[in-house]
Amino acid sequence: MRILIVDDDPAVVDFFAQVAKTVGNETPTTAESGEAAMACVINNKYDLITLDIRMPGLSGLEILSMLRNMCPHAIIALISGHFPDEMSEETAHCADVMLEKPVKLKVLTALMESARAISAEMDKVKALDSFDQKHIA
């Protein structure tokens, strides 16, 4: 399963990466800004994206809808210690889950295990493809 961790706090990134490896995932890709996250999703597909709100440059809220459009099947977890008092319904619907920092180990582990299970099921669905690839232009 491919994971993208978007956060400008190195301690958070390290914690999330360690949990990802502990539950059996490959080393996650990391981005410390919204701009860096966008560059990552242009070139790669992710199954799980953890997204901080407050970062230098583009905030997590500013890129959330773009990430959802570029990675429609990814689980997007909006994770922050600073949720705004109000958030538009459109923005809120772009995230699959919103978690407050500090995230408990049990919750983060459950998130990663659930995302991995969903990714595995999607792989099974894709394996059913019997369409001859030479018909694709």
C-alpha positions in Angstrom: 0.0 0.0 0.0 1.3 3.4 -0.9 1.0 6.2 1.7 1.6 9.9 1.5 2.2 11.8 4.8 1.7 15.5 4.4 2.9 17.4 7.5 5.5 20.1 8.2 6.3 18.7 11.7 9.2 16.1 11.4 8.2 14.4 14.7 4.7 13.8 13.3 6.1 12.5 10.0 8.5 10.2 11.8 5.7 8.8 14.1 3.3 8.2 11.2 6.1 6.6 9.1 7.1 4.3 12.0 3.5 3.2 12.5 3.1 2.5 8.8 6.2 0.3 8.8 5.1 -1.4 12.0 1.7 -2.5 10.5 3.5 -3.9 7.4 3.5 -1.0 4.9 6.3 0.1 2.8 8.2 3.3 3.7 5.7 6.2 3.1 6.4 9.2 0.8 6.4 12.4 2.8 5.8 16.0 1.9 6.2 19.0 4.2 4.0 21.5 2.3 0.9 21.6 0.2 3.0 22.3 -2.9 5.2 19.3 -2.3 2.1 17.1 -1.8 0.7 18.2 -5.1 4.0 17.3 -6.8 3.8 13.9 -5.3 0.3 13.1 -6.4 1.0 14.3 -10.0 3.6 11.5 -10.3 2.2 8.7 -8.0 -0.9 6.9 -6.9 -1.6 6.7 -3.2 -3.9 4.5 -1.2 -3.8 6.6 2.0 -3.0 10.3 2.4 -2.7 11.9 5.8 -3.0 15.6 5.5 -2.2 18.4 8.0 -4.1 21.6 7.8 -1.6 24.2 8.8 1.6 24.2 6.8 3.8 26.7 5.1 2.6 27.7 1.6 -0.6 26.0 0.6 -2.6 24.6 3.5 -4.2 21.2 3.7 -7.6 22.7 3.2 -6.5 24.6 0.1 -5.3 21.3 -1.6 -7.9 18.9 -0.2 -10.3 19.1 -3.1 -7.5 18.8 -5.6 -6.1 15.8 -3.9 -9.6 14.2 -3.9 -9.9 14.8 -7.6 -6.4 13.5 -8.4 -6.7 10.5 -6.1 -10.4 9.6 -6.1 -9.9 6.1 -4.6 -7.4 7.1 -1.8 -8.4 7.3 1.8 -7.8 10.9 2.8 -7.4 11.6 6.5 -7.4 15.3 7.5 -5.3 15.4 10.6 -4.7 18.6 12.6 -4.5 20.2 16.0 -6.1 23.3 14.5 -9.4 22.5 12.9 -11.3 25.7 11.8 -14.5 26.6 13.7 -16.3 26.3 10.4 -15.6 24.3 7.3 -17.7 24.2 4.1 -19.6 21.1 3.5 -17.9 20.6 0.2 -14.5 20.7 1.8 -15.5 18.4 4.6 -16.8 15.8 2.1 -13.4 15.6 0.4 -11.9 14.0 3.5 -12.8 10.5 4.5 -12.0 11.1 8.1 -10.9 14.0 10.3 -8.6 13.3 13.3 -7.4 15.7 16.0 -3.7 15.8 16.9 -2.2 14.2 18.8 -3.5 11.1 17.1 -3.6 8.1 19.4 -1.5 5.1 18.3 -4.5 2.8 18.3 -6.5 5.1 16.0 -3.6 5.6 13.6 -2.9 1.9 13.5 -6.6 1.2 12.8 -6.6 3.8 10.0 -3.6 2.3 8.3 -4.9 -1.3 8.7 -8.3 -0.3 7.3 -6.8 1.5 4.4 -4.6 -1.5 3.6 -7.7 -3.8 3.6 -9.6 -1.4 1.3 -6.5 -1.3 -1.0 -6.3 -5.1 -1.1 -10.0 -5.3 -2.0 -9.6 -2.8 -4.8 -6.7 -4.9 -6.1 -9.0 -7.9 -6.2 -11.6 -6.0 -8.2 -8.9 -4.8 -10.7 -7.7 -8.4 -11.1 -11.2 -9.3 -12.5 -10.4 -7.2 -15.6 -10.7 -9.4 -18.6 -10.8 -6.7 -21.2 -8.0 -7.1 -23.8 -5.6 -4.2 -23.3 -4.9 -3.9 -27.0 -8.4 -2.4 -27.4 -7.4 0.7 -25.4 -6.2 3.6 -27.6 
